[in-house]
Amino acid sequence: MRSIGTTDLSVFPISLGTNVFGWTADKETSFAILDAYVEGGGNFLDTADVYPYWATGESTSEMIIGEWLAARRNRDSIVLATKVGMLEGVAGLAPATIKTAVEDSLRRLRTDYIDLYWAHVDDHDTPLVESLAAFDALVREGKVRHVGASNYSAPRLAEALKLSDAEGLARYVALQQPYNLVERGYEGELREVVAREGLSSVPYFGLARGFLTGKYAPGVDVDSPRAGKAAEYLETAHGPRTVAALNSLAQERGVAPASVALAWVAAQPTVTAPIASARDLEQLRPLMEAAALTLSEEELAVLDEASQV
C-alpha cells in the first residue's frame, strides 16, 4: 500500500478506473471486475459523475459502484474517488455547482462520504478561492475527506495551493494528469510543483489509451473504442521504439506489456498509483500483475531511453 500525499489514505499501487462501467462493461461484468480487484488486494476506485455520460446519458459508473458497495457492504475498506466539473448541467466549479454535484454523487454511490473528491478540470470562470472554499466546506461537513486537482496547469495548481494556505482552506492533496511512456509532459514544471508541495500524482492514460498493451502494430486492427487515438502513437518516432522495448522486457519477465508499462509509471517520482481500467477480467489481470511488479534500475533505464522523443 502507498500513501496519498501526507494524508491517511493508504491505497493499492494501481487505481481501478471505472469509466467503462455501463459502457463497454455491463453491470454484471463490472461487479465481477470489482470483486476480482478487491480479492487481489485492490482498494482504490476512480470514477466521476460524467462516466460514461457520453454513452449512456447517465452517471452510470457511480450508479454501478453504488449498487456494488451496497451489495458487498465493504464501503469502509474502499478508498473511493470521484470528480466534479464536467457533467452536463453541473459543469464547472462554482460553489453552488459543487454543492449540488456532491449530493448527487453521494446519492448515486450510496455513501455518506467521498474519500477523494477531484476538481475534474480547472474552471477559469470561477475564482479559485470560491471553489476552494466550497471544497473546504464539504471537508468540514464530513462529506469529503480530501480534495484533489485534475487537469490543472503548474501555475494554477501552485496558485490554488498558495490560496489554500493563505486562507486556511482544505488543500489539494493530489494531482491527476495524463502520464505514460509515450506522453511524458508531466516531467517538468508540473511534477516540480507536486514534489515541492508534498502532493501525490495519480495519473491517468497510464497505458496511452491501450497503445502500451502491446496489441498495436502497423496494419493490425484492434477492437477498442479508443483504437483510433491509440494507433496515432504508431506514427511517432518514439512510439514503435517504446513498444518494442516494452514487449522485449515483458517477454523476459513473463508478464504482459501492460504490466510493465504501468509498473514503469508507478516507479516514477511523485506517483502513488496510476489509474487503469478493464472492461473484462482478462484485461484486469495485467493491472493486478503490475501492482506486484518491481522493475530494476536497468529495466527502467531501457524504457526511459526507448521512450525519449
Backbone bond lengths (Angstrom), bond angles and torsions (degrees), N, CA, C in turn:
res aa  C-N    CA-C-N  psi(-1)  N-CA   C-N-CA  omega(-1)  CA-C   N-CA-C  phi
1 M - - - 1.457 - - 1.532 110.66 -
2 R 1.316 115.82 150.37 1.461 121.86 -179.73 1.524 109.44 -127.91
3 S 1.314 116.38 152.76 1.465 120.75 179.61 1.516 111.16 -93.92
4 I 1.328 115.51 145.49 1.459 121.19 174.36 1.518 107.88 -91.12
5 G 1.325 115.77 111.96 1.453 120.71 -178.81 1.515 111.09 54.38
6 T 1.319 115.36 -133.42 1.470 120.79 178.93 1.525 111.00 -103.37
7 T 1.339 116.57 18.26 1.462 120.83 -177.47 1.521 111.39 -82.63
8 D 1.328 114.60 177.87 1.463 120.31 175.73 1.525 110.86 -94.32
9 L 1.325 117.44 12.72 1.460 120.70 178.73 1.523 109.54 -82.03
10 S 1.309 116.62 115.55 1.457 122.99 179.45 1.525 108.13 -109.08
11 V 1.329 116.34 120.16 1.464 119.47 -170.52 1.522 113.09 -128.13
12 F 1.314 114.20 156.48 1.460 124.46 173.66 1.533 108.47 -62.82
13 P 1.335 119.27 147.57 1.467 121.09 -175.96 1.526 115.61 -65.56
14 I 1.318 117.24 -12.61 1.458 121.59 175.73 1.530 108.28 -124.81
15 S 1.329 115.74 123.80 1.464 120.29 176.66 1.520 108.64 -89.27
16 L 1.317 116.48 133.73 1.462 120.28 -179.39 1.528 110.23 -82.94
17 G 1.313 115.96 112.55 1.458 121.04 174.87 1.508 110.10 -76.88
18 T 1.321 116.72 138.45 1.472 120.19 -173.38 1.522 112.63 -124.32
19 N 1.324 117.59 23.10 1.466 119.24 -179.97 1.524 112.08 -68.32
20 V 1.341 117.72 -14.60 1.466 120.97 179.36 1.526 112.27 -85.73
21 F 1.332 117.70 -12.80 1.462 120.50 -176.54 1.528 110.28 -65.50
22 G 1.342 115.59 122.63 1.449 120.85 -177.27 1.509 112.98 87.99
23 W 1.317 116.40 -6.05 1.471 121.89 -179.37 1.531 108.87 -111.07
24 T 1.331 117.69 -82.52 1.462 120.25 177.50 1.526 111.87 -96.21
25 A 1.327 116.71 -3.29 1.465 121.64 173.53 1.529 107.94 -127.58
26 D 1.340 117.20 117.54 1.464 119.49 179.39 1.525 110.03 -73.02
27 K 1.324 116.81 178.03 1.461 120.04 -174.66 1.519 112.03 -60.57
28 E 1.304 117.96 -44.81 1.462 120.66 -178.64 1.529 111.23 -60.96
29 T 1.335 116.06 -44.27 1.460 120.24 178.81 1.520 110.71 -66.46
30 S 1.333 116.70 -40.33 1.465 121.02 178.88 1.520 111.05 -60.65
31 F 1.331 116.97 -42.28 1.468 121.08 177.11 1.531 110.19 -60.99
32 A 1.330 116.73 -42.21 1.466 120.91 -179.00 1.528 110.64 -64.72
33 I 1.334 116.80 -39.84 1.468 121.52 178.39 1.526 110.25 -64.78
34 L 1.316 116.35 -46.53 1.462 121.04 179.26 1.534 111.00 -61.30
35 D 1.325 116.88 -43.74 1.460 120.67 179.53 1.526 110.93 -61.20
36 A 1.341 116.55 -45.26 1.462 120.72 -177.24 1.525 110.71 -68.32
37 Y 1.308 117.06 -38.03 1.469 121.47 178.64 1.528 110.43 -61.50
38 V 1.325 116.63 -46.69 1.461 120.98 -179.79 1.531 111.17 -68.41
39 E 1.315 115.99 -40.55 1.475 119.41 178.87 1.527 111.03 -62.18
40 G 1.340 116.01 -28.42 1.460 120.75 179.03 1.515 113.25 -85.10
41 G 1.325 117.11 3.07 1.460 121.13 178.27 1.511 114.64 104.76
42 G 1.338 117.37 -1.82 1.464 121.00 -178.45 1.513 112.95 -73.53
43 N 1.351 116.00 149.12 1.468 119.16 179.61 1.533 113.45 -147.22
44 F 1.348 118.68 3.59 1.458 121.78 -169.61 1.531 109.72 -116.21
45 L 1.338 116.09 103.44 1.463 121.38 -177.91 1.522 110.83 -102.38
46 D 1.316 116.27 132.98 1.462 121.77 178.62 1.525 109.68 -116.13
47 T 1.337 115.79 121.74 1.455 120.93 177.05 1.524 109.27 -138.75
48 A 1.330 116.75 -171.33 1.468 122.56 178.37 1.513 108.21 -162.74
49 D 1.328 115.92 154.39 1.461 118.30 179.83 1.528 111.99 -65.82
50 V 1.334 117.26 -17.65 1.467 120.96 -178.18 1.535 112.68 -93.73
51 Y 1.343 117.95 0.22 1.473 120.94 -179.31 1.513 111.54 -89.91
52 P 1.328 122.17 131.73 1.455 125.50 -29.61 1.533 109.05 -98.46
53 Y 1.316 115.76 72.69 1.465 121.97 -177.19 1.522 111.40 -53.43
54 W 1.321 116.27 -34.26 1.467 120.70 -177.86 1.526 112.60 -62.52
55 A 1.328 116.88 -23.15 1.462 121.19 -178.07 1.519 113.02 -105.20
56 T 1.340 117.08 -31.93 1.465 120.31 -172.70 1.525 113.98 -113.69
57 G 1.339 116.27 -16.43 1.459 119.19 -176.66 1.513 112.76 75.93
58 E 1.348 116.46 10.88 1.461 121.82 179.34 1.529 109.49 -140.28
59 S 1.318 115.40 166.86 1.472 120.84 174.24 1.527 107.90 -85.07
60 T 1.326 115.27 63.66 1.457 121.52 -167.90 1.526 113.25 -65.17
61 S 1.321 117.18 -36.76 1.465 119.44 -179.27 1.523 111.47 -60.85
62 E 1.329 116.74 -49.03 1.464 119.58 178.17 1.527 111.08 -59.91
63 M 1.322 117.11 -39.33 1.459 120.80 -178.59 1.529 111.28 -63.98
64 I 1.333 115.96 -43.59 1.463 120.07 -179.78 1.527 110.65 -66.59
65 I 1.324 116.67 -43.23 1.468 120.01 178.42 1.529 110.38 -62.33
66 G 1.314 116.51 -40.53 1.454 120.42 178.34 1.520 111.84 -60.72
67 E 1.327 116.37 -43.07 1.469 119.97 178.09 1.522 110.72 -64.27
68 W 1.326 115.70 -41.36 1.472 120.31 -179.64 1.525 110.89 -65.05
69 L 1.337 118.11 -44.98 1.463 121.39 178.97 1.530 110.95 -60.09
70 A 1.321 115.51 -40.69 1.462 119.67 -179.98 1.527 111.38 -66.91
71 A 1.345 114.78 -39.31 1.462 119.07 -178.65 1.525 112.11 -71.82
72 R 1.320 116.26 -37.23 1.475 119.81 -176.36 1.533 112.73 -90.01
73 R 1.312 117.17 -16.52 1.471 122.74 179.62 1.536 111.54 53.41
74 N 1.305 115.70 46.77 1.470 120.36 -175.41 1.529 112.62 -125.27
75 R 1.338 116.69 23.75 1.461 120.05 -174.52 1.531 113.09 -53.24
76 D 1.319 118.00 -42.41 1.461 120.46 -173.74 1.528 113.43 -69.25
77 S 1.320 117.84 -16.07 1.467 120.19 179.63 1.532 112.08 -97.00
78 I 1.335 116.13 1.69 1.464 121.10 -178.56 1.524 110.66 -108.92
79 V 1.327 116.75 135.93 1.462 121.54 170.37 1.523 105.89 -94.45
80 L 1.328 115.06 108.80 1.458 122.16 -170.64 1.525 110.81 -105.15
81 A 1.318 115.46 123.21 1.464 120.99 179.75 1.522 109.85 -122.06
82 T 1.326 115.83 133.28 1.464 120.05 173.24 1.524 108.38 -139.67
83 K 1.335 116.28 178.03 1.462 120.27 -169.70 1.521 112.31 -135.56
84 V 1.325 114.54 158.19 1.460 122.79 176.79 1.520 108.85 -132.35
85 G 1.338 115.34 145.68 1.457 118.13 172.27 1.512 117.12 131.11
86 M 1.347 117.99 -15.10 1.457 118.76 -174.62 1.523 114.80 -122.93
87 L 1.324 117.63 -4.53 1.460 120.08 -177.61 1.522 110.94 -79.88
88 E 1.313 116.22 134.73 1.456 121.58 178.56 1.534 110.14 -55.99
89 G 1.323 116.18 129.28 1.461 120.87 -179.33 1.524 113.16 97.22
90 V 1.324 116.29 -27.52 1.473 120.61 175.87 1.533 108.67 -135.06
91 A 1.324 115.34 47.15 1.460 120.82 179.80 1.525 109.91 -86.46
92 G 1.324 115.68 153.13 1.451 120.67 179.11 1.513 111.83 89.37
93 L 1.338 115.21 179.31 1.464 120.80 -175.29 1.521 112.54 -124.50
94 A 1.331 116.65 33.58 1.462 119.67 172.80 1.525 107.95 -66.55
95 P 1.318 118.55 148.07 1.470 121.06 -177.53 1.523 113.92 -52.75
96 A 1.328 117.41 -44.62 1.469 120.10 -179.31 1.523 110.94 -64.71
97 T 1.330 115.74 -36.24 1.456 120.66 179.09 1.524 110.43 -65.14
98 I 1.316 116.45 -47.06 1.467 121.04 179.59 1.524 110.56 -59.92
99 K 1.326 116.09 -43.17 1.465 120.75 -179.01 1.521 111.52 -62.39
100 T 1.329 116.72 -43.77 1.465 120.90 178.79 1.525 111.13 -67.13
101 A 1.332 115.50 -46.05 1.459 120.59 -175.45 1.521 112.43 -63.43
102 V 1.326 117.68 -40.22 1.457 118.95 -177.87 1.522 111.30 -67.72
103 E 1.321 117.01 -36.87 1.469 119.33 177.84 1.526 110.43 -65.00
104 D 1.331 116.10 -39.19 1.467 120.13 178.09 1.531 110.66 -64.48
105 S 1.325 116.22 -43.41 1.465 119.98 -179.93 1.519 111.49 -65.57
106 L 1.310 116.98 -43.14 1.469 120.38 178.31 1.526 111.24 -59.13
107 R 1.325 115.53 -40.70 1.465 119.47 179.52 1.527 111.19 -65.53
108 R 1.327 116.25 -46.22 1.464 119.60 -179.06 1.532 111.55 -66.34
109 L 1.314 117.05 -37.33 1.459 121.78 -178.59 1.531 112.69 -81.11
110 R 1.322 116.11 -7.15 1.471 122.32 178.44 1.536 111.79 55.86
111 T 1.307 114.97 46.71 1.463 121.02 -180.00 1.515 108.99 -141.08
112 D 1.313 116.66 165.46 1.464 119.26 178.02 1.528 112.00 -108.87
113 Y 1.341 116.67 6.06 1.467 119.09 175.25 1.528 110.69 -154.70
114 I 1.309 115.22 152.51 1.463 123.60 176.45 1.524 106.88 -116.89
115 D 1.328 117.27 130.40 1.459 120.34 -176.59 1.525 112.58 -71.27
116 L 1.323 116.58 -41.45 1.459 121.06 -178.91 1.527 108.54 -139.76
117 Y 1.321 115.68 114.17 1.468 121.47 -176.40 1.520 108.34 -108.47
118 W 1.324 115.73 115.34 1.457 121.92 -175.11 1.532 112.33 -93.53
119 A 1.330 115.74 137.03 1.468 120.46 161.97 1.524 104.27 -76.08
120 H 1.325 117.49 108.85 1.466 121.18 -168.83 1.525 112.78 -64.55
121 V 1.308 115.02 -34.06 1.468 119.87 179.62 1.521 108.29 -152.93
122 D 1.301 117.65 147.88 1.455 121.78 -179.64 1.525 110.13 -63.24
123 D 1.322 116.55 142.82 1.463 123.07 179.94 1.533 108.10 -118.40
124 H 1.324 115.58 101.78 1.465 120.32 -177.09 1.527 112.30 -78.49
125 D 1.322 117.24 -8.83 1.471 120.79 -179.70 1.528 112.30 -89.21
126 T 1.311 117.27 -11.77 1.464 121.60 178.70 1.532 108.84 -115.49
127 P 1.318 118.67 128.67 1.465 120.17 177.83 1.528 110.71 -53.65
128 L 1.311 116.79 133.41 1.457 121.14 -178.78 1.521 112.69 -51.98
129 V 1.316 116.12 -41.99 1.461 119.77 -176.38 1.524 111.71 -62.90
130 E 1.342 117.06 -31.26 1.465 119.97 178.65 1.533 110.68 -70.09
131 S 1.325 116.47 -43.10 1.470 119.84 178.01 1.520 110.42 -64.23
132 L 1.319 116.05 -44.05 1.464 120.46 -179.38 1.525 111.71 -63.35
133 A 1.327 116.55 -38.34 1.469 120.53 177.96 1.524 110.86 -64.89
134 A 1.343 116.06 -37.41 1.466 120.07 178.55 1.530 110.58 -66.67
135 F 1.333 116.92 -42.02 1.464 120.20 176.37 1.531 110.69 -64.53
136 D 1.316 116.00 -40.94 1.468 121.03 179.44 1.529 110.84 -59.43
137 A 1.337 115.97 -40.57 1.468 120.10 179.22 1.527 110.95 -62.05
138 L 1.340 116.56 -38.01 1.466 120.27 179.32 1.525 111.11 -66.91
139 V 1.336 116.21 -37.23 1.466 120.23 177.87 1.521 110.03 -66.28
140 R 1.318 116.25 -43.49 1.470 120.60 -179.89 1.531 111.42 -64.56
141 E 1.336 116.21 -33.13 1.469 120.75 179.33 1.533 112.11 -78.45
142 G 1.320 117.07 -12.28 1.457 120.64 -179.82 1.515 114.02 84.99
143 K 1.315 117.26 6.59 1.468 119.99 179.57 1.527 111.88 -80.19
144 V 1.324 115.35 -23.66 1.464 122.45 178.59 1.516 107.86 -133.57
145 R 1.327 116.96 136.21 1.470 119.57 179.19 1.528 111.77 -87.70
146 H 1.333 115.96 -42.94 1.464 120.48 -179.47 1.524 109.19 -145.86
147 V 1.331 115.81 159.22 1.464 120.69 179.40 1.521 110.45 -123.42
148 G 1.329 114.56 151.48 1.452 120.37 179.96 1.521 110.95 -137.06
149 A 1.325 115.40 165.02 1.463 121.91 -179.42 1.520 109.72 -113.89
150 S 1.313 116.03 130.55 1.458 121.68 177.94 1.523 109.10 -117.62
151 N 1.327 115.52 135.09 1.473 121.56 176.70 1.531 113.24 61.15
152 Y 1.313 116.81 39.07 1.466 122.14 174.83 1.525 109.40 -97.60
153 S 1.315 116.75 146.10 1.458 121.05 172.64 1.523 108.74 -77.68
154 A 1.327 116.48 164.60 1.467 120.17 179.30 1.525 112.41 -59.71
155 P 1.343 118.69 -46.63 1.466 118.32 -179.88 1.527 113.33 -62.95
156 R 1.324 116.93 -39.64 1.469 119.70 -178.83 1.527 111.16 -71.03
157 L 1.312 117.43 -37.00 1.460 120.50 177.46 1.525 109.77 -64.76
158 A 1.325 116.31 -45.18 1.460 120.29 178.92 1.527 111.23 -62.01
159 E 1.325 115.94 -40.48 1.469 120.38 179.09 1.520 111.30 -64.17
160 A 1.340 116.43 -42.32 1.466 120.68 179.86 1.526 110.81 -62.62
161 L 1.315 117.45 -42.80 1.460 121.33 -179.73 1.532 111.00 -66.31
162 K 1.314 116.22 -39.27 1.466 120.39 178.23 1.523 110.93 -64.27
163 L 1.341 116.09 -41.49 1.464 120.70 178.15 1.531 111.36 -64.05
164 S 1.313 116.35 -43.64 1.470 120.20 179.54 1.521 110.66 -59.07
165 D 1.316 115.91 -43.62 1.459 120.11 179.93 1.528 111.26 -65.46
166 A 1.327 115.91 -42.05 1.471 120.19 -176.90 1.521 112.22 -69.56
167 E 1.349 115.33 -36.05 1.464 120.12 -175.04 1.529 113.19 -97.33
168 G 1.314 117.25 -3.06 1.463 120.29 -179.02 1.522 112.94 69.95
169 L 1.339 116.24 35.19 1.461 121.42 -177.46 1.529 110.67 -103.07
170 A 1.320 115.13 160.55 1.464 120.34 176.92 1.523 109.23 -54.12
171 R 1.311 115.11 137.53 1.455 121.86 -174.08 1.525 110.50 -101.91
172 Y 1.316 117.20 143.70 1.459 119.53 170.80 1.532 108.15 -61.33
173 V 1.331 116.48 132.52 1.465 120.45 -177.84 1.523 112.34 -105.61
174 A 1.335 116.58 -10.27 1.454 119.79 -176.71 1.524 110.51 -154.24
175 L 1.304 114.69 160.61 1.460 122.42 176.50 1.518 108.93 -122.80
176 Q 1.328 115.44 139.85 1.460 121.16 174.49 1.523 107.45 -118.52
177 Q 1.348 116.02 124.72 1.454 121.34 -176.23 1.527 108.98 -154.67
178 P 1.333 118.09 159.76 1.470 118.70 176.90 1.522 110.84 -68.41
179 Y 1.331 116.33 139.92 1.468 120.18 179.01 1.517 108.95 -166.51
180 N 1.304 116.29 124.52 1.455 121.99 177.56 1.528 109.04 -162.93
181 L 1.287 117.35 -179.36 1.459 121.78 -175.85 1.529 114.03 -60.78
182 V 1.315 117.68 -28.28 1.470 119.08 -179.09 1.527 112.96 -106.23
183 E 1.342 116.89 -1.02 1.465 121.86 174.70 1.525 107.35 -132.06
184 R 1.328 116.30 93.30 1.456 120.68 -171.35 1.527 112.74 -113.53
185 G 1.331 116.30 25.52 1.452 120.64 -179.80 1.523 114.31 -63.22
186 Y 1.320 116.92 -19.58 1.460 121.09 178.58 1.523 111.90 -64.02
187 E 1.336 116.12 -25.40 1.468 121.41 -174.45 1.531 110.81 -77.23
188 G 1.286 116.75 72.11 1.457 121.29 -178.87 1.506 109.56 -169.19
189 E 1.329 115.61 -133.01 1.455 121.08 -175.99 1.520 112.39 -60.71
190 L 1.335 116.94 -38.01 1.462 120.21 -177.95 1.527 110.76 -64.41
191 R 1.324 116.46 -45.93 1.467 119.24 178.92 1.528 111.26 -65.48
192 E 1.317 116.26 -33.46 1.466 120.27 178.78 1.529 111.08 -62.97
193 V 1.350 116.58 -40.59 1.463 120.25 177.78 1.530 110.15 -64.56
194 V 1.323 116.14 -45.89 1.467 121.14 -179.47 1.531 110.29 -58.90
195 A 1.328 116.59 -45.74 1.466 120.64 -178.63 1.525 111.59 -67.39
196 R 1.319 115.95 -45.64 1.468 120.40 -177.26 1.518 112.34 -63.36
197 E 1.343 116.44 -36.23 1.462 121.13 -174.93 1.524 113.55 -93.17
198 G 1.331 117.18 2.20 1.461 120.11 176.15 1.516 114.78 75.21
199 L 1.336 117.01 25.26 1.465 121.26 178.61 1.529 110.03 -88.03
200 S 1.311 115.96 173.34 1.457 122.96 171.92 1.518 108.94 -115.64
201 S 1.321 115.50 151.19 1.457 121.21 172.60 1.527 108.95 -101.27
202 V 1.328 115.19 131.94 1.464 121.66 175.15 1.533 105.82 -123.79
203 P 1.334 116.82 77.79 1.467 120.25 -169.73 1.519 114.52 -74.43
204 Y 1.334 113.80 150.61 1.469 120.15 172.93 1.521 109.18 -109.12
205 F 1.337 116.52 175.28 1.472 122.72 -173.97 1.529 111.32 57.11
206 G 1.332 116.64 35.10 1.458 120.65 179.10 1.515 113.17 -60.56
207 L 1.325 116.31 -24.49 1.471 121.43 178.48 1.523 111.44 -107.12
208 A 1.333 116.43 15.04 1.473 121.41 177.78 1.525 111.36 51.69
209 R 1.344 114.34 54.44 1.468 122.12 179.41 1.531 112.79 58.83
210 G 1.311 115.99 26.33 1.466 120.59 178.79 1.515 114.28 99.44
211 F 1.340 117.35 -8.92 1.464 120.49 -177.66 1.525 111.50 -61.15
212 L 1.324 117.18 -34.36 1.459 120.90 -175.46 1.527 113.50 -89.21
213 T 1.318 116.35 16.71 1.471 119.90 174.83 1.525 111.31 -84.81
214 G 1.339 116.69 -10.41 1.458 120.46 178.52 1.508 115.00 91.42
215 K 1.334 116.94 -1.03 1.465 118.63 -176.57 1.521 113.18 -91.84
216 Y 1.331 117.10 -6.16 1.456 119.94 -178.76 1.523 111.06 -95.64
217 A 1.330 114.72 130.09 1.457 122.20 176.92 1.525 107.63 -154.40
218 P 1.327 118.56 156.76 1.465 120.40 -179.95 1.528 111.98 -54.21
219 G 1.322 116.51 128.18 1.458 121.79 177.68 1.508 115.42 84.63
220 V 1.335 117.68 -0.91 1.466 121.38 -178.89 1.523 109.74 -95.55
221 D 1.338 116.33 129.12 1.461 121.30 176.39 1.524 108.98 -91.48
222 V 1.333 115.62 127.38 1.461 120.84 -178.40 1.524 109.42 -113.23
223 D 1.336 116.14 131.29 1.456 121.75 179.70 1.525 109.73 -83.59
224 S 1.319 115.96 90.28 1.455 121.50 179.25 1.519 109.10 -158.64
225 P 1.361 117.32 140.94 1.461 119.53 177.31 1.523 112.32 -65.28
226 R 1.329 117.25 -13.01 1.462 120.97 -179.95 1.528 112.41 -104.98
227 A 1.335 116.87 7.94 1.460 120.70 -173.11 1.525 112.74 -58.69
228 G 1.329 117.01 -39.68 1.462 119.97 -177.97 1.510 112.60 -60.12
229 K 1.339 116.26 -48.18 1.462 121.36 179.95 1.523 110.78 -67.15
230 A 1.320 116.49 -43.41 1.462 120.43 -177.13 1.530 110.85 -62.97
231 A 1.324 116.38 -40.33 1.467 120.46 -177.72 1.521 112.51 -64.73
232 E 1.330 117.66 -20.47 1.464 120.69 -179.88 1.525 111.67 -62.32
233 Y 1.332 117.01 -26.39 1.465 119.61 179.21 1.519 111.81 -66.05
234 L 1.346 117.42 -23.19 1.458 120.80 177.96 1.523 111.37 -65.37
235 E 1.323 115.84 -23.05 1.461 120.39 -176.90 1.530 112.40 -84.69
236 T 1.335 117.48 -4.19 1.461 121.08 177.88 1.520 109.84 -90.80
237 A 1.318 116.02 163.07 1.466 119.24 179.41 1.519 111.74 -71.85
238 H 1.352 115.80 -36.55 1.463 118.42 -174.72 1.522 113.95 -89.48
239 G 1.340 118.03 -15.77 1.458 120.63 -177.61 1.523 113.61 -60.21
240 P 1.345 117.96 -59.48 1.470 119.45 179.39 1.526 112.62 -61.18
241 R 1.330 117.14 -36.52 1.466 121.81 179.19 1.532 110.89 -62.94
242 T 1.333 115.32 -40.61 1.462 120.50 179.39 1.522 111.02 -65.96
243 V 1.333 116.04 -44.58 1.465 120.49 -179.24 1.525 111.07 -63.62
244 A 1.313 116.61 -37.94 1.470 119.97 178.93 1.524 110.64 -62.25
245 A 1.335 116.55 -45.41 1.467 120.21 178.54 1.518 111.15 -65.63
246 L 1.315 115.88 -39.50 1.462 122.07 179.94 1.522 110.83 -62.79
247 N 1.328 116.54 -47.62 1.452 121.31 -179.33 1.524 111.45 -63.66
248 S 1.329 116.20 -38.90 1.461 120.27 179.82 1.527 110.93 -64.66
249 L 1.324 116.93 -46.63 1.462 120.52 178.91 1.522 111.80 -64.27
250 A 1.332 115.85 -40.64 1.461 120.28 180.00 1.520 110.96 -61.91
251 Q 1.317 115.99 -40.68 1.461 120.08 179.37 1.529 110.48 -65.62
252 E 1.320 115.79 -41.07 1.473 119.80 178.87 1.531 111.62 -63.17
253 R 1.318 116.39 -38.06 1.462 120.67 -177.22 1.531 112.79 -88.17
254 G 1.314 117.11 -10.32 1.456 120.63 179.43 1.512 113.78 71.82
255 V 1.344 115.84 32.59 1.461 121.33 179.15 1.525 108.91 -129.40
256 A 1.313 116.28 173.91 1.457 121.13 179.35 1.531 110.09 -76.67
257 P 1.336 117.97 149.67 1.463 120.62 175.88 1.526 112.64 -55.04
258 A 1.333 117.05 -36.83 1.465 120.49 179.29 1.524 111.05 -60.36
259 S 1.330 116.97 -36.36 1.466 120.53 179.45 1.523 110.62 -63.92
260 V 1.326 116.29 -42.08 1.462 120.79 179.83 1.528 110.18 -67.58
261 A 1.328 116.57 -42.27 1.472 120.47 -179.53 1.523 111.40 -61.13
262 L 1.314 117.02 -43.96 1.467 120.52 179.73 1.527 111.44 -71.38
263 A 1.327 116.99 -35.86 1.461 120.21 178.24 1.530 110.14 -64.77
264 W 1.334 116.91 -34.90 1.472 120.24 176.33 1.527 110.25 -63.22
265 V 1.338 117.13 -46.45 1.467 120.12 179.41 1.527 109.96 -61.74
266 A 1.317 116.47 -45.67 1.466 121.31 -177.29 1.523 112.23 -62.71
267 A 1.336 117.15 -23.78 1.461 121.18 -178.49 1.522 112.90 -86.86
268 Q 1.327 117.70 -5.73 1.463 120.52 -175.30 1.532 111.74 -79.26
269 P 1.328 117.10 150.46 1.474 120.95 179.39 1.523 111.98 -54.96
270 T 1.312 116.77 138.68 1.475 128.61 178.24 1.522 113.75 77.54
271 V 1.326 119.23 -13.53 1.474 120.77 -176.24 1.533 110.29 -80.20
272 T 1.320 115.41 127.62 1.462 120.89 176.48 1.521 110.99 -97.15
273 A 1.348 116.82 -49.28 1.463 119.84 -177.61 1.515 110.58 -157.95
274 P 1.329 118.43 109.20 1.462 119.52 174.27 1.524 110.88 -66.08
275 I 1.318 115.32 149.12 1.467 121.84 178.86 1.521 109.17 -94.80
276 A 1.312 116.97 135.04 1.462 121.47 175.09 1.520 108.56 -146.83
277 S 1.309 115.59 143.06 1.464 120.20 -178.44 1.525 111.13 -111.14
278 A 1.313 115.31 162.02 1.462 121.80 178.93 1.520 108.30 -141.10
279 R 1.305 117.10 132.44 1.467 119.78 179.01 1.525 112.86 -94.51
280 D 1.348 116.46 -3.65 1.462 120.49 174.27 1.527 108.10 -158.77
281 L 1.314 116.36 174.39 1.463 120.60 -176.83 1.521 112.38 -66.28
282 E 1.321 117.08 -30.13 1.459 120.51 178.60 1.522 110.94 -64.04
283 Q 1.340 116.75 -40.14 1.460 120.32 178.32 1.526 112.19 -73.27
284 L 1.315 117.63 -23.44 1.467 120.67 179.40 1.525 111.96 -72.02
285 R 1.328 116.58 -31.21 1.464 120.49 -173.67 1.529 113.69 -54.55
286 P 1.343 119.70 -50.16 1.476 118.47 179.67 1.524 113.66 -66.42
287 L 1.326 117.54 -24.58 1.463 120.33 176.43 1.529 109.57 -65.74
288 M 1.330 115.96 -43.21 1.461 120.28 -179.95 1.533 110.74 -69.83
289 E 1.327 116.59 -35.19 1.465 120.51 176.80 1.521 110.62 -63.82
290 A 1.329 116.17 -36.90 1.468 120.72 -178.65 1.517 111.63 -61.99
291 A 1.325 116.51 -35.29 1.469 120.62 -178.22 1.524 111.85 -64.33
292 A 1.324 116.33 -26.21 1.467 120.81 -177.60 1.525 112.35 -102.13
293 L 1.330 117.09 1.96 1.464 121.40 -174.42 1.529 111.48 -99.29
294 T 1.324 116.08 122.76 1.464 121.80 175.59 1.518 108.69 -112.33
295 L 1.322 116.59 118.99 1.459 120.81 179.72 1.524 110.17 -85.66
296 S 1.320 115.83 144.06 1.465 120.49 178.62 1.527 109.94 -74.78
297 E 1.327 116.08 165.85 1.460 120.03 177.56 1.522 110.41 -60.32
298 E 1.322 117.07 -37.30 1.467 121.28 179.13 1.525 110.82 -65.56
299 E 1.322 117.00 -42.59 1.466 120.75 179.79 1.527 110.88 -66.09
300 L 1.321 116.60 -41.42 1.459 120.44 177.55 1.521 110.40 -62.21
301 A 1.327 116.53 -39.32 1.468 120.63 -179.54 1.523 111.22 -66.46
302 V 1.316 117.69 -38.85 1.470 121.74 178.40 1.537 110.07 -60.87
303 L 1.328 115.56 -45.35 1.461 119.81 180.00 1.524 111.27 -68.83
304 D 1.323 117.14 -38.65 1.459 121.13 176.81 1.518 111.42 -57.67
305 E 1.322 114.93 -47.18 1.468 119.98 -177.34 1.525 111.60 -67.57
306 A 1.328 116.57 -42.58 1.468 120.16 -178.17 1.517 112.53 -65.75
307 S 1.343 116.84 -30.66 1.470 120.68 -173.66 1.523 113.89 -94.20
308 Q 1.320 117.86 3.56 1.464 120.07 178.04 1.523 109.92 -68.46
309 V 1.328 115.54 135.27 1.474 120.19 -179.36 1.524 109.11 -73.39
